[in-house]
């Protein structure tokens, strides 16, 4: 612990799903942690992850150069976890994934940071031609490496964990609706535990892997979208038919929903992403640009999903040891 006691880490997006896990890991190692977020008043929970004064939320907006440079001033390590799943106002894919990522990389370089770690997403290279999200993520990676050639970029598959966005959302829908829509049921995914991703981020920040490289992170299980939905229904103990939705119809519905003033369940861009496999590439496996480079044995969904998906059962935790209801499905 003493080895890292005087080192400062700035984490952009450190109060989010991945960030809260990462802050705890780094705090336990003895780092001082700056949690750079747009609303530090809402990031107070991160303070409890360290000793008094060890974890400090600070205001920063990736669209604002001055705030980014203030956030990285004096930092030994900079980590960027910021990304948006859909565009809203000024928070566009271009502004966050490309311009914002480049701004952080330049600021880290100019501040003399020894390491920069950037969180991207698995499959962005394959989906860049059909998805604005993937295209900007991929161009953001290039911008980061152009400004900070020794940066480490991690591309995780869809993540699961206590507060994840996908499995919890699908569990909620299974609880509320009599059917479950299924889009691109044959698309393959390789879900990864958020704790494993956070551990890889910490190791990359400490220089434990080769720099200037892109690593692809996937869990031990590869399943189709349909199989994942069936797994969710089993964990939630819900009997819901899976009804296939053509991509065109799904995009039309997403466009209509997008007019409404609340966060959309799905966007047309996300429908496009669902059509592209989200698994670790053979090239990454060959080059050992996977969890193998970090010495991490990824945790399976079987070990983690039951610890929180029980909340979507009819009787909550009292159904945890009961046999889940059988669920119907239609062909994808």
Secondary structure, DSSP 8 states (H G I E B T S, - for coil): -GGGTT-EEEEETTTSHHHHHHHHHHHHTT-EEEEEES-GGG-GGGGGGSSTTTEEEEE--TT-HHHHHHHHTT-SEEEE----SS-BTTB-HIIIIIIIHHHHHHHHHHTT-SEEEEE--TTHHHHTTT-HHHHHHHHHHHHHHHH-TT-EEEEE-SEESTT-SHHHHHHHHHHH-SEEEESSTT-EE--EEHHHHHHHHHHHHTT-S-SSEEEEE--S--EEHHHHHHHHHHHHT---EEEE--HHHHHHHHHHHHTSSS--S--HHHHHHHTS-BS--HHHHHHT-SGGGGT-----HHHHGGGTGGGGSTTGGGGTTS----------
